[in-house]
Every structure is written in C-alpha cells, then in structure tokens.
Amino acid sequence: MNQDLKTALKLGAQNVLGVIARDRDYLPYWSMEFDDNGDVFSHMGWTCHNLGRWWDAVTRLEQVLPDFVVPPDVEAGMLNNAYRYFNQPDGLAFQPFEDPAWPQELELHSLREWALLLLALIRHRNSHWAKEAAHRMGETLERIFTEPEVLPEPGSGDTYQYWKISELEYFKVVKGEPKFNHGYPMNTFGRVLGPLCWLYEETKDEVLLRLANRFAEILYRDVFMPDGTVKDITPYCHMHSSCGTVQSLIVYGQVTKQRKYIERAAVAFEKYLMPYVKRSGFCNHAIFAYDAGDPASTCDMALIARWLVDEGCEQFADYPEHLLRSRVFAAQITEPFNPPLRAWEGKCGNDTSEILNQRCIGGFNIHLAAHGRKGNTTDVTCACMHALTDLYSNTVRHSATGLEIFLHFDFESDDLKMKVSYEEEACVRFVMKKTNAVKIRIPKWAEVLEITADGKPIETTAMGIWTRLGKLEEGTAVCVRYSLPEDTFDETLRNGETYTFKVRGDEVLGIKPNDCPRPFYPTLE
C-alpha cells in the first residue's frame, strides 16, 4: 500500500468545503448520519463550535496546498457567521438565540475553537476586527475566571468551579446550569491555553498573556503532576482535550521560554497519554468511558510527538509516521461507498444522493465500531487537518546542519523532490534541486538495505535518530531502502473484544474479526 499524506490533505480539503450548507446561512454541517443500510442525511448542530474548527482548517490547508481556494461566496458567508456569532454581550461566540441549528447551551468547551477562529483571521486575513474580538474575549475570560479555595473531589460533578458563569449575560438569558459536562480544566482553559499564546504572539495583547500565565500555573501546579499522573475533577476525560492541553503546555513553554512546562508536557505525554493509545493507533474519544475510536486524538498524538522531537525527545521520533500509516489514513473516507449512499427520506433538505456521496469523501468521525463505521463529522475532520497540515509541513525541513527528511511520504519543495514506495520494502527516492547536506530518519526497527547516490553506495554516519548522508549536489538522485518486517499481534478493548492484526512495517495488512459496515482494514483470512 502506498498511503500518502498529501492525498489525505487534498481529500480533507474537499470535505471541509463540502460541509458548508449554502442554503442554511453558509453554516457548516455537524455530521453525516448513516444507518447500516447506507441511508444518510446531513445533520446540523453545534455550529458555534465548528466555526472555529472550519476557519482553522481552511487557513492551514491554504498554506500547504497551493491550489486550494475557498470560494468567494463561502468565504463571505463564513466571515458573516463569525461576525454574527461573536456579536454578543459577552464577546463570546455562544450559539445565537436566533439560530435554531443547535440548542442554546452555555458551554466553555469551545473556547479553543473561538480562539483558533480569531487566530486564523488575524494570521491569514489580517483582520483588525479579529484582534479587537480577541481582546474582548480575553477581558471576559479574565473577569469570570476564578480559583476555588478548595478543589472538589474528582467525579463530584462540580465541573465549572473555575468559572463565575453566573456573571455572563448569556447565563442570565439561558437561566440554568451549563448542560455540557465540559467544565473541568483540560476541557476549558487547558485546551485554549496554546491558542491564547499564539494570539498573544500575533497581537502582543497583555490581557491574553495574563490569562495564559494563570492557566499555565494552575495546570502545572494542580493538574499535571511530576510523575506523569493527572488530577482532574470529572470521570469523563476527553482524549482530544487532554491532548490539546499537553500541546498547550508545550506552546506556553516555547512562547514564554520556560523549559519546565515543556518537560512537564513530555512526562504527561509518555506516562499519561501514550498508554491509552494502542499499537494499532486506536484510542478512545472518552478515556474512561465507552469504546469509540477517535482519529483526531490519534492525529494529536502524532503532532505532540513531532513537537517533542524538536525539543530533544528523540525517543518519540518514529511515533508520528507510525500513527499515520497504521490508523489515520485507514480511518479517512477516500472513495464513495459501494453500494452508494442513499438520501434518508425527509431528512436531507435539498441534498441529493449524489451530493451526499460527494460530501462524505475526505471525512473522519468518532467511530462507534473500534475499526469500522467510517463517517463524516466536520469537527473531527477539521481537527485532523489541524495536525496533518503541520506534519506535512515538516516532512522535509531545514535545520542548522542542512535538510532533515523526517517523514517518508511523497513531497516536493524548492530543495528536493521525493517519491516513496511502501510495499515489500520501503524505498525513499529523492532528487536534489539544490546542493545541501541531508540527513534522514530511518525507523529504529528497520534494517537498512541500501543507500545510494546516482546508483552508487555512499558512506553514512549515525547521529541520534538521523542517518547523515553528507553533502549532496544539485541533481543527485538518492535511494534509501529499508526493510518492513511483518508481525501479527492481538489487541483487547475494555469491553473484552479481541482483534488480531497483521502488519508490515507500520501499515495494517489485515484484521480479524472485521468491523462492518465501512471497515478500515482488509479482513484477515
């Protein structure tokens, strides 16, 4: 199999444009709902959350796919939605009362998405409005954030004890406690910390930095312990938010130049997060709850590993490509289903069966079968694009000593053109466009079979995770071949279900038993 990262991005780019409902104020659909017979309809919902997801995804995709363009009417419609949702007394993008797409519920889980929306418009649309909105949002959060004198016991249900939510104008209209069990630290201020730091870098707004300082101190002191254990206040632990909080600690450490936060994040990643990700790449959407696989969290784990490698944690170097090849590519919808989807009678609006089939391509979802039931949920697809665009940008990158080939996927830049095959063995071929020193990561489990330049063997030296190929002249054609050992292993889920996997290198060749419909992998005979 030759799975490819750029192809995954192109498919995702098609999807994030396809989920915009032009006949519903240009809002993004929440998901496509399937039944086991192939009937499907597009479901609206939680648009205040997906506005930020969408803007973050499309502006990141623009940076890595030169041909990707947001249609003018979609751009205008989604800009209008951003203005409309933020135009509320609190300066937070809660679900507007005039919008029937989703119930009016007070939730601070979407803080990260709102910050990412404003960041996208500042970075990539030079929006003065977004800078003002970020300041207003920061002022509101600074006003309502508080530290309780005594932290409640885990599972107490008092999940919003860090927030004086009764002071929000939205609360006074909703008149009731938040309906989302999303108020605990990692699911609110933990996951927004990183985007706040990025907003501060763009705006130099001291309100945002003050908030970031408070959030980071609490996470370091009260949530993430030196031994890698985590203290939180709810039994519902959202894996994607846990990953987002660990990412945030890294970003805060980088922006404020405080190494201790990066070191604490590395410990949390290895001791807290990694045990929840199986060898196949499967991880649960809710760590302590039901078995429902989450490809967005798998993407998060690959991204965190890459960041930590850059911070000197080379033990994680093989992890990003392993997760992409074993799980992420397999979870994406890459072609129309056979038999094709059928419009669910009475529940599709103006969507025809043809439109529904086209819209599903490129999507990801939280899958309720461990290794099957592919679907299309905007929230998940956009979160995957957040990570995959970063990883693609770091396939080949510049370092102080030359070029680093970090991931083995097809890639082209001003420096080289690379083509990768991944069959009985791995073969990484590239041609230099400019003279430069080159080093390449070869998986530590692999046996190097051959390294040649213009057909002749070359001497190499090892340097940590890297194999140094030396200085290569413009026009040099290089081939790096290494083994892909096969293995068979079992995985057992919390519910007792056991699956047998056959793998070659990082790719899954087959699984037994298989999950249907819409399975990830071939059935292992």
N, C-alpha and C positions, 0 to 999 in steps of 0.2 A: 504494500500500500504506500502511496505517496501523498500523505496528507500535508497540507500546506497552510501556513499561517496567513499569507496574503489572501488566499482564496477565502478563508474563513472571514477575513475582514470585508472583502467585497460582498460576500453573501449577507453579512450583518448590516452593511451599508444599505443594501437593497431593502432589508427588512425594516430598518428604522424610518425609512421614507414611506414604506408601505403601510405602516400602522397609523399614519395620520388620517383622520376622518374629515375630509374636506366638507362633507355635508353636516358636520357636527362641530362647527366653530373651529375647525382645524385642530381639534384636541386629539391626543394620541389614545388609541385603544389600550385597554389594560391587557387583554389577552384574547386568544382564540380558544374557545371552549370546544373540546372534542368529546364525542362518545365513542364507544368501541366499534360502532358500525361505520364510522367515517363521517358522520354528520357533524357540522361545525357551525359556530356563529362567532362574530366578533363582539367582545364584551367590553363595555365602557366601565371605567371605575378608577378611583384614586388618582385623578388627573393632577392634583396638586403635587403629588409625589413624582409623577412621570414627566412633568415639565422640565424639572432639573435633570433627570436621567437623560432625557432626549437631547437637551442642549449640550450637555457634557459629551455625549456620544458623538453627535454630528460634528462638533468643532474638533474633537480629537481625530475623527476619521478624515476630516479635511486636511489634516497635517500629514497624513501618511498615504492617502490615495489622491494623487493629483487630479484624477478625472471625476472625483466625487463632488457634486454640486447640489446644494439644496435648492429646489425650485423656488422662484421668487414668491409665488403665492403662499407656499408652505412657510417660507421664512417670515413673510409679513404676518401670517396668521399666528404663528407661534410667538413672534415678538409681541403681538397684541395680547395674547394669552398671558405672557409674562407680566406685562404692564397691569393687566386686569387682576391677576391673582395677587400681586404684591400691593395693589391699591386698596389696602385695608387699614383700619385704625392702628393696628399693632405693627404694621410694616412686615408682617409675616405672611407667607403665601398659603394660608389655610384655604380649604375648599370654600369658594364663594357661595353665599346663600342663594344666589340666583341660578346656580349651576346644578342641575338635577343629576349629573353624571355619577355622583357619589354622595353619600350622606355627610352632613356637616358634623364632623367629629374633631375634637381638639386632640391633636397628637403632635408631639415634638420629635418623632422619629424622622420626619422629612427635613429636619434642619440641614443635614448634609446635602440633600438634593437641592435645597434652595440656595445654599452657599455655592454649590457647583454651577448652578444656573447663572448666578451673578458673576462668578469667576469666568465662565465661558464667554459671556458678553463683554466683560472687561478686556480679557486677553485677546479675543478674536474678532470682536466687533467694535472695540474702542468706545464702549458705551459709558458716557458720563452718567446717564440715568442709573446704570447698574452700580456705579461707585456710590451714588447717593443712597440707593436702596440697601447696599451693604452696610453703610454707616447706620442707617435707621434700624436695620435688623440687629446690628451689634448693640445699639443703645437699648433696644427692647430686651434682648437676652441678658445684658448686664443688669438691667433693672429687676428682672424676675428671677435671676439665678441666686440660689442661697445654699449654704452648707448647714445641714441639720446638726444640732448639738449631739444627738445620739443617732447613729445609723441603725435602721431597723434590721432585724434578722432576715437572712435570705429566705425568700418564699413568703414573706409577711403580706405581700400584696400591695404594700405602700410604695408603688414604683415611681411616683412623681415627687418624692420628698425633697429633691434638689431644686424644685421649681415652684415659685409662687404663682401658680396658674390662675388663681382667682383674681389676680390683678390685670389679666388680659381682657381687653374689650370683647374678644371673641368668646371667652368663657362666659361673660355676662349675658351674651345672646344665646349661646348654646345651653347654658343653665344646667350644668351637670358635670360629673367627673369624666375624665377622658375615657373613651371606650377602648382605646388601644392599650394593650399590656406592653407598652414600649417605652416606659419612662425611666428605666434604670440607666446607670451611667453609660455603659457601652452603646446603648441603643439611642442615646440622645447626644450628650456633649462629647462622649468618647469618639463617635464616628464623624462628628463635624469638626473636630479639632484640626485635622490636617487641612481641609479646605479653608478653614479660617486663617491658617498660617499662610496658605497660598494667596488668599485675598489680601492679607497684610503686606505680603511682598509686592503685590501689584499696586496697592493704594497708600501704603505707609500710614494707615488709619490706626491711631493708638488705641481706640476702643476695641478693635479686633485683637490687637496684641494683648491687651489686659485680659480679655476673655480667654484667650489661648493660654496665657500664663496660669490662670485659675484652674482651667480644665486640666491642664497637664499636671499640675501639682497634685490634684486630687487623685488622678489616675495612678500616678507614680506612688503616692503615699498609701492610698486606701484600696485600690483595685488590683493592680499588678504587683505581686509580691516578688522578692528577690529570688525565691526558689522556683519561680515559674507558675505557682498556683495563682488562682484568680478569686477575688472576693467580689461578689455582686449580690443583688438583692431580689432576684427572681429566679424561679426554676426554669423559666422559658429563656433560653440563651440562644440568641440569633447568631448563627455562624458568620453570616455576612457582616453583621455589626461588630462581632468580635474581631474579624479580620480588619475591618475598617478602622477600629480603634488601635490595633497594633500598627497598622500603616500610619495612623496619626501620630503615634509616639515617635516613629522614625522621622516623619516630616518635621515635627516640632523640634526634635533634636538637631536636625540639619539646619533649619531656619534660624534657631537661636544659638547654634553652635555649642550645644550641651550634649556631650557624648553619652552621659549616663542614661538619657532617655532611649537612645539607640540600643545601648547594651541591654536595657530592661526589655525592650521590644524583641530583641534576639532571643532572650531567655523565654519570653512568653510564646514566641513563635514555635520554638523547639519543644518546650515542655507542656504547653497548654494546647496549642492549635494542632500541631502535627499528629499527635496521637488520634485525633478524630478523623484523619484522612487516611483511607485505606490504600493499599498498594495499587489498586485499580484506579485510584483517584476519586472514588466515591466518598462524599461527606454529606452529612445531614444538614438540611436547612435550619432545623432547630436541634441543637446539640443534644439536649436531654429528652427530646420528645419523640415524635413519630419518625419512621424511616421515609424520608423524602429527599432524594438527591438534589444537590444544589450546584450546578455548574458555575454560577457566579462566584461562589466561595472557592471552588477549585481554581478559578482564574485568579482570585485574590491571593491564594496561597502561592501561585506561581509568581505573581508580581512581588509579594513580600520577599520571597526567596531571592529574586533578582536584585532588589534594593539592598538586601543584607549582604549579598556577594560583593556589591560595590563598597560596602562598609567593612569589608575584610572577613566576612563569614563564608569562607570558600567551601565549607562543608555542605552548603546548600546549592552548589553550582549546577548539579545535574537535575535538580528538582523541577525547574520551570519547564524544560522540554519534556521531561517525563510526564508531567501532568497534562500538557497539551496533547501529546501523542496518545496517551492511554485513555483519556477521558473527555477532554474539552471538544476536540474535533468530532468525536463519536456522538456527542450529545446535541450537536447542531443539526437542524433540518437542512439538508443540502439539495434535495430534489423533491418534486411533487410525489405525494404518496400514491401507491397503486394498490387497490383502486383509488381514483381521485376523491378528494373531499366533496361532500355534498352540502349545500346550504341547508341549515336547520330551519325548517319551515316556520315562518312567522317570527324568527329571531335574528334576522340578518340585515335589517334595514334595507339599504339599496345594494348590498353586496351580493354579487352573483357567485356561483360556484367557481367560475374561472378566476375572479378576483380573490376569493378566499384561498385557492390553491397557490396563486402567485404570492399572496401576502405572507404565507407561512414560511417561505424559503428564507433561510438565514437565521431563523429564530431559535432561541433557547427558552427553557422553562424550568420550574421546580417540578421534577418528575416524581409522580407518586408510585411508580414502579422503580425499583432500585436501578435497573439497567435498561429501561424501556419507557414507552409512552412519551416520546418526544413531543414537544409542543412549542407554542409561541407566546411568550409573555414579555411585553415591552420592558418592564422593569428589569427582568433578568438579562435579556438580550443587550440592553444598554450598559448594564453593569459589566457584562463580559467584554463589550467593546472598550470600556474604560481601561481594563487591564491589557487586552490584546493589542491595542494600539501602542501602548508603552513597550510591550515585549517585542513587537515588530520593529519599533524604532531602535531597539538595542540588539537586533540580530547581529549586526556588524557595527562596531562603534570605534571612535578614536580614543586613544589613551596616550599617556605621556611617552610610551615606548613604541607607538605605531597603531596598527589596526588590530582589533580583537574580534575574532569570529566566535560569538557566544552561543548562538542558536543555529541549528542546521536546517534551514529552510531556504527555498528559493528567495533570492534577494538581489537587488541591483541598486547601486548608488554611483556617485561620481568616482568612487575608489575602486570598485570591482563589480563583476557580475558573477553570481553564484547560482549553481544548479545542484540540487540534492536528490539522490535516489535512496530509497529505504526499502529494500526488498530482502533477498537472502543475506545481503550485507549492506552496510551503509557506504555511500560514496558521495563525498563532498567535492565538487569540482568548481573552481573559480578561475577567472581570468583577471589579471590586474589591469586596471585602467590608468593607474598612477603608480610610480615607484614608491614603495613603503615597506617598513618592517611589519611582519604579520605573525600573530600567534593565534592558535585555535584551541578551543576547549574540546577535548575528546572524553566521552564518558569514562569514569574510572572503572566501570565494569567491563569495558570493551577492550579487545585485543587489536592493536594497530596492525593492519595487514600490509599497508603500503603508503608511502608518501612520496610523490614525485613532482618535479617541476619540469615542464616541457618533456615529459616522458622519462626523465632520469631521476633515480633516487637522490634525495637530498638529506643532509645531516640536520638533525633537530636536537633541541635541548628541552628538558622539562623545567618548568618554573611554576610550582604550585599546581593550580588547576589547568595551566596552559602548556601547550606544546609550541615552542618557538620555532618558526620556520625560517627566520632570518630575513634579510632584506631581499625583496622580490622586485625585479624590474618591471616597468610597464610592458604589458603584452605577455607576461609569463602565465602559462596555463598550469594550474596546480591540481593534483588529485590526491585526496586523503581518503583512504579506505580503512574501515574497521569492522570488526565482527559484530553480529547481532545474535547473541546467544538466545536459545529458546528455553522456556521454562513453563511448568504447569503448577498452579497453586490454588488453594481454596480460600474463600473469604466467607465469614459468617456474620450476618447482621444481628442487631439486637433482638429481632423477632425470631431468631433461630434459623432463618433461611440461609442455606449454604450454597454458594456458587463456585464452580470450577472454571478457572481462566487458563487459557493457553496464550502465552505472549512470545513475541520475538523482539528483542531489544525493549523498547518502551511501548510498542504497539500491541494491542489485544487482537489475536487471530481468531479467537472463538470463545464462547461462554456456554456453560451448561449448568442448570436449565436456562432457557432464554426467557426474557420478559416481553410480552406482546400486549397490545399492538405497538408498532413503531419502535422496534428494538434498536439498541445501539450497535450491537456486535453480531457477527455471524454465529449461528448455532454450532456448537462444538459437538461433533459426532462421537 
